[in-house]
Every structure is written in structure tokens, then in C-alpha cells.
Amino acid sequence: MSDSMDQNLPEDNEYRDAGEAVFAALLDRVGEAAPRPRLGPTRRVVELLGDPQTTYPVIHITGTNGKTSTSRITESILRAYGLRTGMMTSPHLVRLNERIVIDGEPISDRDLAANWEDIQPYLAIVDAELGAKDEEPLTFFEALTVLAFACFADAPVDVAVIEVGMGGEWDSTNVADGLVAVVTPVALDHTKRLGGTVAEIARTKAGIIKPAASVVSARQAETVQAELERAVELTDSTLASEGEEFALLDSQVGVGGQLITVRGLAATYTDLFLPMYGTHQAHNAAVAIAAVESFLGAGTRPLDHDILTEGLATATSPGRLQLVGVEPTVLVDAAHNPHGAGALAEALGTYFHFDEVVAVIGILADKDAAGIVAALAPVVTRFHVTQSQSDRAIPVDDLADIVVAGTNEDAVSRFDDVADALDAARTWAADAPRRGVIVTGSITLVGEALSLAAAREWLKK
């Protein structure tokens, strides 16, 4: 593999096209909207590569909501300890490089392209083997997972934090054996692929639990907890559950975030600043702390308070209640199911003091749009309905009809273009004090809003 990994070198513009070419090549494969419930092809490629995913310990994170934030907080704490970290999250907001992070920075285009070139012969071998059996070639996410594992081995990293793409048991990331398995809150999502009940979904997600693993779980519904306990017993693992072995003791609104107190597995940590909004993020931080305790000291050795403080204070979670504009205030949040939308609504009421809020909303077709709207309706004054460029986006008129059914016609405006929806929302919010804008409903919409906010420099006003 490439030996050119150096995150301290500036990115050369000449490699930008090479990085974009990697994304284009991945897009030529079966997309992420249609994952294949199989591990064999991914396992075959990594075997040919010499099993790069075994060259570093893995913290494996699944769940329905909070996976990315929990991954990012966990990685930030580990990095504060001086460890060289790798992190794989999905999907990306703006560029593919965001999904493969080394030492807190998205992988450079140069190193992304170099590692992609290195794994091409092995992808080709497995594609050919699959073709000989009349099976589909490696998918976008299968190939991306192999690429991430290869990049982390090439770096090399001391530990990798790996977020599951979908489910767990047959997700391609599951070719790695997590020393620590983390389960964030489980709720209904991707029901056509994962199951129609939270118990079925939990059973699939519990598939990441490997023999003798340390399992850390957020607070769960009883049926979910039962599935996790069953999996832990079958694998002779240990389970630390929020509310039992560890807990969020306190969360107070602070400037730019919140102050939290967490009872961890080995100690209680007080007055920690978390630069994120929402009580749900405080719970994510508690889970992350327990995961790091499990990784560094098997849950028996307290974390250094100063290092933990640094790790939390430098953690970020782009696209999750992120401020992207002022005068008027514009926030983006990637809530894309009712559970996430409910957490967003609660956070808007607790952490911000808006009299009125306009939501620029776009939702993908496989999501519970009515449930998302119902969760947001109590705190949103107006809805500007639009659609992202994703081919899975619900058409504007169809989504608007859903929003009208859950609110009323007078509260809904329709926009074919995301930029127009945002411009109108900012104009409306600027017309009166204490109005705000929230962009939500899908990660693809949030990504487009982030690009617009950066291009128009909304934060520099």
C-alpha cells in the first residue's frame, strides 16, 4: 500500500481530480440505497489484502440515531490521549473524504487516490469471482469499507472507530472484530431492510457483538435491551448499559454548548464542556466516555480528567445542530427519522430562544416523512418544503402534501430549488427579532445547505 500518508502536508490542488475520481468510481457501483445483506465479498477482498482491519483495534458503533456524533466524540477523546486515530463514518455531507478520517482530519485526496489505486487489483479479482457465480459485483459501500480499512492500515493508526453503515450483522464493516461494540439508541428506521419492529432491528444491530467483546449501550427500550442481553450471553461478552453501569447525571445549557456531569464506569466526571447542543448529545457523550473507559482500561481505570476535558471540548459533529449562519440564525440538523426529529425539536426549545422558526425541509422517499413532520410541528412556525439533488428525494409537491396534512396549508411554502427555499427562509427570519431557520429532514439536504452557507459566507456577517 501507499506510504504517502501525511496529514500535516497541505493538500495539493493537483490531487483534487484524483480524489473526485475515486468517488466517481464508487458511484459506478451499486449504491448505498440498496445494500446487499452479505459479508462474503468484503471478507474475500480483505483476505486478499492481508486483513488490514486486524492490524489495529476497533471500536465498532451501531444504532439508529447518534452513531456519527458518538463516533466523533469517542475519536476526539482517544486523540486527546495521544493515540493516532482512524474513523469511518457515513454518509458524507459534502465530500467523500469526510468518511475516512485520520488524526481528526479527512483523508487527503492524494492518499485517498493512492490507496484506491492499491486495492484495485483485489477489487477486480472479487468482482470477477462474483460475476462467475452470477452475483452482483462489490457495492459502493463494500468497496468503500475495504478502502477505509486499507487507509487505516497504511497510516498506520493506533485505533479505528468504525460506524456501521446499516444494521450490523451483515453490514460490510462487520468483517472487523470490535474490541468494544457500542449501540446507540435503537428506533424504527430502514424497516424494509432491518425489520418492522425495534426488536428485529436490534437483533440485526447486535450482530456486531463479537466473542468476549466489551459492549456499551445507550438507554434502550425493554425489547431492545433484551436482544442485546441475549447477544452478550451468546458471545460471552460484557454489557455496560446507560442508566445502570453509567449515566448522564446533569446537563446545563452553556454558551456554545453545555456543561455535563457523567457517572462513568470507573469514576464520575464533573463540569465537562461539550460544544454541542441538545440533551441527546450529552447522552451520546456519556456513551462515548463509557466506550473509551472500556477500551483503555476495561472499564476499571478512571480517565484523566484534563485529557477527557480536552477531548470533549475539541469534539465536533458537523450537520448536527450546527450553526451555519447569523443575522438571521441558520442551523442545520441531519435528523432523518421521527426519533431524531424529536430530539431536534426538544433541543430547539431548550438551547435556543426563538419566538418563531422556519424549517427548510427535504426528506428521502424511504423515510417516515409524516412522523418527522409530526415531531417538528410543535416548534416550527413555517415549513419551506424542497428537495435535495438525491434521486431518492420525495418530490416537492408530494412532500408538501404530507406537511400540509400534518400542519396546515398556510404554514407551507413550496420551492423546487434548495437555494430559493433558504433565501426565502432567511428573508422571513430577518423580518422580525427572535426568528430562526433550521434545515433538516435528510443528510443530503443538510450537505447542500452547508455548501451554500460556506459559499455565501453567512457566518461572516
C-alpha positions, 0 to 999 in steps of 0.5 A, a space after each residue: 500500500 501507499 506510504 504517502 500518508 501525511 496529514 500535516 502536508 497541505 493538500 495539493 490542488 493537483 490531487 483534487 481530480 484524483 480524489 473526485 475520481 475515486 468517488 466517481 468510481 464508487 458511484 459506478 457501483 451499486 449504491 448505498 440505497 440498496 445494500 446487499 445483506 452479505 459479508 462474503 465479498 468484503 471478507 474475500 477482498 480483505 483476505 486478499 489484502 492481508 486483513 488490514 482491519 486486524 492490524 489495529 483495534 476497533 471500536 465498532 458503533 451501531 444504532 439508529 440515531 447518534 452513531 456519527 456524533 458518538 463516533 466523533 466524540 469517542 475519536 476526539 477523546 482517544 486523540 486527546 490521549 495521544 493515540 493516532 486515530 482512524 474513523 469511518 463514518 457515513 454518509 458524507 455531507 459534502 465530500 467523500 473524504 469526510 468518511 475516512 478520517 485520520 488524526 481528526 482530519 479527512 483523508 487527503 485526496 492524494 492518499 485517498 487516490 493512492 490507496 484506491 489505486 492499491 486495492 484495485 487489483 483485489 477489487 477486480 479479482 472479487 468482482 470477477 469471482 462474483 460475476 462467475 457465480 452470477 452475483 452482483 459485483 462489490 457495492 459502493 459501500 463494500 468497496 468503500 469499507 475495504 478502502 477505509 480499512 486499507 487507509 487505516 492500515 497504511 497510516 498506520 493508526 493506533 485505533 479505528 472507530 468504525 460506524 456501521 453503515 446499516 444494521 450490523 450483522 451483515 453490514 460490510 464493516 462487520 468483517 472487523 472484530 470490535 474490541 468494544 461494540 457500542 449501540 446507540 439508541 435503537 428506533 424504527 428506521 430502514 424497516 424494509 431492510 432491518 425489520 418492522 419492529 425495534 426488536 428485529 432491528 436490534 437483533 440485526 444491530 447486535 450482530 456486531 457483538 463479537 466473542 468476549 467483546 466489551 459492549 456499551 449501550 445507550 438507554 434502550 427500550 425493554 425489547 431492545 435491551 433484551 436482544 442485546 442481553 441475549 447477544 452478550 450471553 451468546 458471545 460471552 461478552 460484557 454489557 455496560 448499559 446507560 442508566 445502570 453501569 453509567 449515566 448522564 447525571 446533569 446537563 446545563 445549557 452553556 454558551 456554545 454548548 453545555 456543561 455535563 456531569 457523567 457517572 462513568 464506569 470507573 469514576 464520575 466526571 464533573 463540569 465537562 464542556 461539550 460544544 454541542 447542543 441538545 440533551 441527546 448529545 450529552 447522552 451520546 457523550 456519556 456513551 462515548 466516555 463509557 466506550 473509551 473507559 472500556 477500551 483503555 482500561 476495561 472499564 476499571 481505570 478512571 480517565 484523566 480528567 484534563 485529557 477527557 476535558 480536552 477531548 470533549 471540548 475539541 469534539 465536533 459533529 458537523 450537520 448536527 445542530 450546527 450553526 451555519 449562519 447569523 443575522 438571521 440564525 441558520 442551523 442545520 440538523 441531519 435528523 432523518 427519522 421521527 426519533 431524531 426529529 424529536 430530539 431536534 425539536 426538544 433541543 430547539 426549545 431548550 438551547 435556543 430562544 426563538 419566538 418563531 422558526 422556519 424549517 427548510 425541509 427535504 426528506 428521502 422517499 424511504 423515510 417516515 416523512 409524516 412522523 418527522 413532520 409530526 415531531 417538528 410541528 410543535 416548534 416550527 412556525 413555517 415549513 419551506 418544503 424542497 428537495 435535495 439533488 438525491 434521486 431518492 428525494 420525495 418530490 416537492 409537491 408530494 412532500 408538501 402534501 404530507 406537511 400540509 396534512 400534518 400542519 396546515 396549508 398556510 404554514 407551507 411554502 413550496 420551492 423546487 430549488 434548495 437555494 430559493 427555499 433558504 433565501 426565502 427562509 432567511 428573508 422571513 427570519 430577518 423580518 422580525 427579532 427572535 426568528 430562526 431557520 433550521 434545515 433538516 429532514 435528510 443528510 443530503 439536504 443538510 450537505 447542500 445547505 452547508 455548501 451554500 452557507 460556506 459559499 455565501 459566507 453567512 457566518 461572516 456577517 
